[in-house]
């Protein structure tokens, strides 16, 4: 289900959105461009949330002193298909 959202933009912002949604660009419509911006923001917020959780884990002492090099070349058992 989709719903509408009305926003007000300055002339300069509207012109930019229109340029991004032109025939020569990736986005076919202004709505498509705005939706993609929102998706990117959601992804960035998800990454930020994970980083902050990691920082909190470090503050609480929940971490390993091993580095990725310690795990490189380590063989892990293969899982069998269920």
Buried (B, 14 or more C-beta within 10 A) or exposed (E): EEEEEEEEEEEEEEEEBEEBBEEEEEBEEBBEBBEEEEEEEEEEEEEEEEEEEEEEEEEEEEEEEEEEEEEEEEEEEEEEEE
